[in-house]
Amino acid sequence: MRAVIKINPVPTQDNDPKVKVVSSTKAFGGLYQVVKHWSKSNQCEMTFGVFLPDEEVKNQRGKPYPALYLLGGLGCTNENLAVKTGFGPHAKRHRIACIFPDTSPRNTNIPDIGKDW
């Protein structure tokens, strides 16, 4: 399995089509980044975390990493799922990229949505 993270947003007047790296942190000998992008299907900004087993950008641009997508439930975000799983040492040792999407749309401005969660 290989992972290529590429988001091709469709620009509209209501959203920003760019993928934004919100933070970048060295972790477990690799790099953990928090990224935001506009989701056309959810009509809101979505967040995901990405762990790359190499810290240096020049090493990240070589052969693609195998990837593991970790999907949490309603109580998980991209942040706490990364903490709960203890993924770091294993992902680094096996050179696996880990992707932690926040699977629940947030700040959607849908009336009474909090009652259903």
Backbone hydrogen bonds, N-H to C=O, Kabsch-Sander energy under -0.5 kcal/mol:
donor,donor_aa,acceptor,acceptor_aa,energy
3,A,65,Y,-1.6
6,K,4,V,-0.9
8,N,6,K,-0.5
15,N,12,T,-0.6
20,K,36,K,-3.0
22,V,20,K,-0.8
22,V,34,V,-2.8
23,S,34,V,-1.3
25,T,32,Y,-2.9
27,A,30,G,-1.7
30,G,27,A,-2.5
31,L,52,L,-2.9
32,Y,25,T,-3.3
33,Q,31,L,-0.5
33,Q,50,V,-2.9
34,V,23,S,-2.1
35,V,33,Q,-0.5
35,V,48,F,-3.2
36,K,20,K,-2.8
37,H,46,M,-2.1
39,S,44,C,-2.6
40,K,38,W,-0.7
43,Q,39,S,-1.6
44,C,39,S,-1.1
46,M,37,H,-3.1
48,F,35,V,-2.5
49,G,100,F,-2.1
50,V,33,Q,-2.5
51,F,98,C,-2.9
52,L,31,L,-2.9
52,L,50,V,-0.5
55,E,29,G,-0.5
59,N,56,E,-0.7
60,Q,56,E,-1.2
61,R,57,V,-1.1
62,G,59,N,-0.9
68,L,97,A,-2.5
70,L,68,L,-0.6
70,L,99,I,-2.8
71,L,69,Y,-0.6
72,G,70,L,-0.5
72,G,101,P,-0.5
76,C,73,G,-1.5
81,L,77,T,-1.9
82,A,78,N,-0.9
83,V,79,E,-1.4
84,K,80,N,-2.7
85,T,81,L,-1.9
86,G,82,A,-0.8
86,G,83,V,-0.5
87,F,82,A,-0.6
91,A,87,F,-2.7
92,K,88,G,-2.5
93,R,89,P,-2.3
94,H,90,H,-2.2
95,R,91,A,-0.6
95,R,92,K,-0.7
96,I,91,A,-2.4
97,A,66,P,-3.0
98,C,51,F,-1.7
99,I,68,L,-2.5
100,F,49,G,-3.2
102,D,47,T,-2.5
103,T,101,P,-1.0
113,I,110,I,-1.6
115,K,112,D,-1.1
116,D,113,I,-1.3
117,W,114,G,-0.8
